[in-house]
Amino acid sequence: MHYVSVDSLTKSYGIKPLFTNISFNIEEGDKIAIVARNGSGKSTLLKILAGNETADEGKVWVNKDVTVALFEQEPTFIEDKSVVENIFHHDHPVINAIKNFEILSEAGDVHKLTDAIVQMDELNAWDFDNKVKQILGKLNIHHIQQKAGELSGGQRKRVALAKTLIDIGFEHKHVLLIMDEPTNHLDVEMVEWLENYLSHENVTLLLVTHDRYFLDTVCNEIWEIDGSDFFVYKGDYDNYLEKKAARVENDAASIDKAKNTYRKELEWMRKQPKARTTKSKSRQDNFYVVEAKAKQKIENQQVELQMKMNRLGGKIAEFKKVYKNYDDKIILKGFDYTFKKGERVGIIGKNGVGKSTFINILQDIEKPDSGKVNIGDTIIFGNYSQQGLVIKEDMRVIEFVKNIAENFPLANGGSLSAAQFLQLFLFSPDQQYTYISKLSGGEKRRLHLLSILFRNPNFLVLDEPTNDLDLPTLGVLENFLSDFQGCLLIVSHDRYFMDRLVDHLLVMEGDGVIRDFPGNYSQYREQLLMQPEETVSQKEQPTNNNDDQKAAQSSEKKRLSYKDQREFEILEKDIEELNKEKIMVSEKLNSGIITYDELQKLSNRIGEISQMLDAKETRWLELSEMK
């Protein structure tokens, strides 16, 4: 089935063209990723397809039977309404029944909940409710009565994602799901669940993502917007890189050929022939075509930068018996660790275990409750935080960087000017004189990152550095960090990024337990899949002491939320009552003294009881495995 046709689409902001004269089609079952630099109009294109923005020129046709669902980077909510009211916004009997059931489950009102269960039975809403529970559970959304306006940035993103996935599940039919950076603010387990969910869900997908493993798992086609050009690549990300490299090589050869022709034709043009025949006029027109081709530039995104890094002394950083709690929540529990020279460490763990708190304590942004953090005298931290770029007043990009330093020192004794360093990180000369307020979200993130690197630190701390960065910029950043001689500490859900740059992981398991795993993220996941979780925990030596390990093992038993525990208790009672009723109905059916009408009613009822028991026992087993 044909979903979307786009013909000669053009969009500009002011004098800046985002994309020019692009055309494409989307068919049912397509799963497509868009790749382009920040500021190239990826998000704008998605909004145009969703009908939220209009193009300057061109046509967009969407099949009338197709529902378009857009997941944006900056979700919007009805701020004074609860999470559950924002998620279940459709006025439909099934949706209303599920919303009522979820609210009563959290409240724990047994009598009203029984009525809600009966209503769910009558509407056959359990299958969809199971899907809803899976989505909410996997995205760690539990406090559904909380007001949307009280949510943190990460919570807003996860609630918006849940709302989008529930919406497309409710639609059932032909849906085009458009997603703009869906993995931002998700921990690694959530990202892996989402990619598995989208891979198996029967949905047509168009997305923008910087997560290359996610892209490879979910998508089978890549579109690239490169200036005014639009390219389509079938296959995975590696195939895209290979085909693009071949294209760039061909373009380079074509430009070299045009340069040779240009030199000859330029000599002819300079002779200024007096008589202009039709033939010479045609040759003159062709000269300008050749000139444009010859003056094209192919930007090299490989960074080779031998920086003159501030010297690292023998002492780097040391944690000694560090404790940190927030009320009843344990972040660090007697943590001991000594960082070594040139160490490359990744930190992983679920959202909320304290990854950001850990790196803030390291940099003396937050204080531990007890214990010591000793930092070497030569250490200069470069802190790339999720807070983003902070400026007192609007200024041009080049001014902002020059306020940090005029030059960047190189190992060979030379230096790069602020303008040269900006160009190295894909800020063209024109962009360098743009006001920061005019940059896209991704361009601001890139400038923030660049400004930290330009300060020439010797211990880089990167907290989710890949969020909102485009794939070309990530390639530049990875090349830079691969050659970085200092210490590197990375918190990231981007598995590809972690695999390429870190040597080992600090795994934050919650309740103050931190394990040191000797390998990258993919190796860690392989080991988890090869062995039961308990075996892995026993074989790997935790960074903390045995008491911490016991605390972690005891905490693993407390996996049910209050809401799940209440549901488990109610299910046990319901199953017991249904079994009693089933026995009673069976006895009446076998008595031989009932009328035909009663026989019909009891036969129907025992069928209903059996269906309800199947559903409830399945859910009971799921919850019992979590206990």
N, C-alpha and C positions, 0 to 999 in steps of 0.2 A: 504493500500500500504506500502511495506517495504522500508524504507528510508536509514537506515545505519546499517551496521554490523561491530562490532569491536571484534577481536579475539586475546587474549593473548598479549595485548599492554603493553609495558614496556618503561619507559623513566627515565633517570638519568642525573644529571648535575655533572660532575666529579665523585666523589665517592658517592655522595648523591642521593639515589634513590627517585624519586618523586612518582611513582606508579609502581606496578609490576604485570604483568600477568593478567590484567583486561579485561573482555569481557562483551559486552552488545549489545542490538539492539534498534533501534529507529523506531517506526512505525508512519504512518501518523496520525496526531491529538494528539500525545503525547505532554504533557507540563510538562517538567522535570526540577527540581532544583538540582544542585550539592552542597553538603555541605562537607566542609573539612577545616582544618586549613590553615592559610596563609603559603605558602611555600610547600604545598602538591601537587602542580602541576595543580590546577584547570584551571588557565588561559592557561597553556601549553597544557592541554588536549583539550580545546576549539580550540586553534590554529592548533593542529594536525588534528582535524575533519574538519576544514576549509581549510586545505591544506597549511597553512602558516608555519608549522613546520613538521618535520619528527620524527617518533618514533625510538627508538633503536631496538626494536623487536616488532613483531606482525603485524597484517594486519588490514587495514581500507578499507571498501567497501562502496561507496556512490552510490546510484541509479543514473543512467545517466540522468534520467528525473527530478532529484531534483536539485534545485539551493540552494546553501548554502550562507547565508548572515551572516557575523560576525560583531557584534558591540563590539569594544574593549575598555578597560579602557583608553588607550592613543590613541585617534584617530589621523589619519594622513590626511593632506590636501595638496592641491597644494597651497602653502602659498601666492603666488603672484596673485592668482585668487580670485574673489569675492565669497561671500557666495552662491549666486544664481548659479554661475558657478560650484562650488563644489557640490552643492545639485543636480542640473539637469545635470549630467555628461553623460547621455545616449544620443547617437545621434539617436533620433527617432522623427518622425514628431509631435506626440502628446506632448512629453516632450519638444521639441523645441518651440512648440506653447505656452505651459504653461509658459515656461521660459520667452519668449518674452512678454507675457501678464503681468506677474508679474513685470518685469522690467519697462514696460511702465506705469503700474498702479502706481508704486512708483514715477516715473518721472512726471506723470500728463500730458503727451502729449495727448490731446483729439483726435486729428486727427489720429495719428498713432495707438492710442488705439482702435479706431473704426475698423480699418483694422485688428488689432489683435483679436478683438471680432468676426469678420466675419470668420477669420481663425479657431478660437476655435469652432464656429458653424459647419463649414464644416467638422471638424475632430471629432465631437461629444466628445469634450475633457472636457466638463463642469463637469461631474460627478467626474472625476479624479481630476480636479482642485479644486472642493469643498473639497475633501479629503485632498489635499495638503494645502489648506487654513486652514483647521481645525488643521492639524499637526503643521504648522508654527505658527498659532495663539496661540494654547495651550502651545507651548514651548517658547512663547514670542520671536519669531524671526521676526524682522521687517526690520532692516537695511540690506537688502539683497545685496546691492552693496558694503558693507564693505569688505575689504580684509581679507582673512582667517588669515593671519599672524598678524592682529591687534586685534584678538579676545582674551578675557580673558579665563582662564581655564574653568569656568562654561559655557561660551558661546560656546566654542569649543565642549564641551560635548553635549550641546543641539543641535547644528547644526549637529553634527555627528549622533545623535539619529534621527533627522528629516530626514537626508539623508538615513539612514537605513530603516526607516518606509516607506518613499516614494518609495525606491527601491523595497521593497517587495510588495507594492501596485501595482507597475508597472508590476511586474513579473506575477501576477494573478494566476499562476498555482501552482506547487508543490515547496514550499519553506521551508527549514529548517532554522529558525532564531536562531542564537546563540548569546547570550547577556552576557557580562561580567560586572556586577555591573551597570545595566542601570539606577538605581535611584540616583546615586551619582550626586551632584550639581543640583538636581531638587528640587524646593520647594514642599511643601506637596500637593498643588493643582495639580501640574504637575504629581506627583507620582500617585495620585488618578485617574487622567485622563488616564495615561499610563496603569495602571492596568486594568481599564475598557476597554480601547482600545484593549489590548492584549487578554483579556478574551473573547471578542466578535468577534475578528478577526479570520478568518479561517486559522490559521497558526500552524505549528508544531514548538515547542519551546524547547530550551535547554538553561538554564541560570544559572549564579552564582549571588546570591544576599544575602545581610545581612538583608534585610528588611522582617521581618517575616509576617507582614500583607500582603505585596505585594506577597510574596511567597504563602501564603494561598489562596489568591484571584485568582492568575494566574495559579498555578501549581497543578497537581493532583498526582504527583509522586516525590519522593526524592531519590537521589543517594548519598551515603556517601563514601568518600575515607578516610580510616583510616589506615595509614601506607601502608602496602602491601595488605590490605583487601579492598574489594569492596562490599557494601551492597545496596540492593534495597528495598525501603519502599513505598508501595502504600498508598495514602491518604495525609492528611495535616501535618503541622508541629507538632501539638500536638500529632498526631498518631506516627510520627517519634520519638519524645522524649519518648513516652511510650514504643514503641517497642525497641528502643535503650537501655533504662533503663533495660528492661527485658533481652536483650542480654548481657549487661554488668554484670548483676546479675548472669546469667548462666555461663558466662566466669569466674567470680570470684569463683563460686562453683567448676567449672572444675579445676581451678588453685589450689584451696585448696585440692581437691582430688589428684591432681598430686603431690603436696608437700608431702602428706602422703606416697604415693607410692615411691616418690623420696628418702625419708629418709630410707625406707626399702631397696630399691635397692642400695643405696649408701653404706650401711653396707655390702651388698653382694659383691659389686665391690671392696671394700677395702680389702676383704679377699684374693683377687688375686688368685683364684683357678689355680693350676698348669696345670691341663688338660683342654684344651679348646675344648669341643665337639661342634657339630653343634648347639645343643640346647642352650649351654651357650653362644655361639657367637651371636645367635639371641637375647638372653636376654640382652647381653651387648649392642647390637645396639639399642634395645628398650629403654635402660637406657638413652641414649643421647636424645631420643625423649621426654621422661618423664622429663628429666632435663630442656630442653628448655621450656617446658610447665610450669613447676614449677617456673621458674625464670621470667616468664612474669609479667609485671607490668600493672595494670589498673590505669590510671591517674585520680585522683579525681579533677574535675573542679569546685568544690564548694569551695568558698573562705570564710573562717571564720577568720577575721583579726581584732582584737580589738586594733586599733591603738591608740597611745598616741598623740592625736592631740594638737597642740598649742592652748592655752586657748583663747576663744572668750570673749571679753568684752561686756559691755552693748550696746556700739555703734558699729554698723556694717557698713552701707553705706547709704548715703542720697543724693538724687537729689533735688536741690532747684531751681525752675524756670530756667531749663536748655534749651537753644536754640542751635540748630545746623543745618546749611544749607550748601549745596554745590551748589553754584550759585542759580538757581531757585528751586532746589530740597530741600524740607523741611524734615529733619530727626527727630528732636525734636523741640517741640513748647511749651515752658513754662512747661516742664515736671517736676512734683513733685512726689517723691516716696521715702519711707524709708524701707530699707531691715531689716527684723527681724532675730533674732538668730535662726539658724537651718532651715531657709527658703529654699524651693525647688521650683524654678521658671523655667518654660519653656518659651522661646521666639519664637513666630511663626510670619510669614508674608511672602509675596511674595518676590522673589529675587529682590534685589535692593531697598528695603524700608529702609535699614540701620541697620540691625540686628548686623552685625559685628562692625559697627561704634558705636552703643550703648554700646557694651561690651568693646570696646577700650576706650571710654570715662570713663566708670566705673573704669577702671584700670589705668587711666592717661596716656594711650598710645597716645590718641588723646585729644586735648583740645576742650571744648565747645566754641561756639561763645560768649555766656554770661551765667550767672547763676553759681551756685556752685555745686561741687560734694565733699562731706565730707566723708572721710574714717576713720573708727575707728583705734586707735593706735595699736590694737592687730591683725589686719587683715593681713594675709599672703595669697596673691592670688596664685592660681595654674592655669596657663593659657594654655589651650590646643587649639592652633589656627590651622587654615587650612593651615598655612605656612608649617607646618611639622617640621621634625627634622633638626636642623642646627648644624653641627659640623665643626670645623676648619680644622681638619685633620682626616683621616681614622684611626680607632682604633677598638680593639675588644670590643664586647658587654659588657663584665664584667668590662673592664677598664673604659668605658664610665659611667657606673653606679657608680663605686667606686670613680670616680672623683667628683660625687655629694655628696656621703656620704658612709662610710664603713658599717653602720648599720641603720636599720629602727626601731625606738623605739615602743614598745608595751605597752598597758595600764597596764599590769600586772608587769611592771618593767623590763621585758626581752627585747629582740630585735631579729630582723632577719638580717642575713648577706645579703650583696648585692646578693650573689649567691642564697640564699634561696628565696629572694624576686623575683628574676628573674624566678626561677622555679615555684613559685606560679602563675606567669603570663605566664606559658606555654613555657618558654625558657629552654630547656633541658640542662644538663651540657655540651654536645657537642656544642650546639648552642651558649652558652655563650662565647665560645672562637672563634666564627666566627667573621670575620671583618664586620663592619656595611655595607660596600659597597657591600657585598655579600648577604645581606638580601633581601627578596622580598619586594615589596612596602607595602604590608600589615604588614609584620614583622617590618618594619621601623616605621610604624604608631603605632604599639603595643609598641615598645620600647620608642617612644616619649611619649606616654600616661603613661607608667610605670615610666619614668624618672620624670614626673611632680608629680605623686602620691608619689614617693620616697622622694621628698622634704618636704613632710608632711605639705601641706597647710591646712588652715581652711576655705577658700572660693574658691571653685573650679568653674572655668569658662570654659565650654566645648563648643567649636564652631565646630559643625558637627563631634562629636567624633566617630560616627559609620562608616564614610566613609572608605572603604577599610579594615575594620576589619572583620575577619571571625566570624561565629556564635559561635564557642566554646569560643573565646576571649570575645565576647559580653556577654556571660553568666557569665564569670568570672568578667568582669567589672561591670555588673549590681548587682551581689552579693556584690561586694566591695562597690559600691555606696549606696546600700540599707542600709548598716550599717554605712555609713559616717555621723558623728555627726555635721559637719560644714554646711556652706551655700553652696548651689548648684544652679548654673545658667547654663541652657542648651539651646543651639540653635541647633535644629536637625529636619530633615525631617523624621526621623525614628519614626513612630507613636507608635510602640510597646515599644520602649525604653523610649519615653516620658511618655506614660501611666503608666509605671511601676515605674517611679522615681519622677515625679513632682506632686506638690500639687495644683498649679494654674498656669495660663498662662498670660503673657503680650502679647497681640495681636497687632502687628504693622500693621495698616491698610493703611499707606501711608499718605503723607502730614502732618506728625507730630502727627497723632492721634494714641494713644496707649490705649487699653482697658484692664482692669484687669478682667480676667475670672476666677471664683472660681471652678476650676476643671481641669481634664486632657484633652488631645486632643480628645479622642473619645467622651467624654461628650460634648465638645465644638461643634464637628461636628453634634452630635445628635440634639443639640439645634438649630443649623443653619438650619438643614433639617426640623425640626418641625415647624419653624416659618419663615415667610418672612423676608428677610434681614433687611428691614426697622424696623420691629417690634422688632427684636433682638437688633438693635442699640438703639432704644428708651428705651427698658426695662433695658438694662445693663448700669451701670454707668461708663462712660469713666474715665480713669485716668486723662486726661487733662480737661480743662475748656470747657464751652459751645461754645466759639468762635471756638475752635478746632473742636468740633462736627459739627458746621455749615460748617466749611471749608471742613471737610470730606464728608458731604452730598453734597456740591456743587461740590467736586472733582469727586464724583461718576458719575456725569452726563457726565464727559469728558472721556468716555471710548473708543471712536473711535480714532484710530490713524489717522495721516494725510492721509495715504494711503487708509484706510477704508472710510474716509470722502470723498475723491476724487472719490472712487468707488461708494459710495452712490449717489453722485451728478450725476455721469455719468449714473448710472442705472435709475435715475428719468427721465433724458432726453431720454434715449433709450426706456424706457417703453412708454413715451408719444409719441415718433415718431412711435413706432411699433403699438400702438393703432390707430394712424391716418392712417397708411398704411393699417391696418386690415379693417378699415371702408371703405377706398377707394377701396380695392380689393373686399370687399363684395358688394359694390355698382355696380362695373363692372360685377361681377358674376350674379347679379340679373337684369342687364339691358336687357338681352335677345338679344343683338346685337353683340355678340362677336363670333369669329370663334371657331371651335372645338379645334385647337391647342392652342389658347389663353386660352380657358376654362381649358385645361389640365395644362398649366403653372400656371394660377392663383390659381387653386385648390391645386397644390403642394405648391405654395408660402404661401397660407393661413394656410396650415398645419405646415409649417416651422415657420411662425410667432407665431402660438399658442404655439409650443414647446419652442421657445425662450422666449415668455412672461411668461410661467410657470416657467422657470429656473430663469429669472431675477426677477420676483416678489417674488419668494421664497427667493432669496438672499437679495432682498430689505427689506423683512420682518425681516430676521435675523439681518441685520445691524440696522434697525429702532429700534429693541428691545434693542440695545446697546446704543442708543442715550440718 
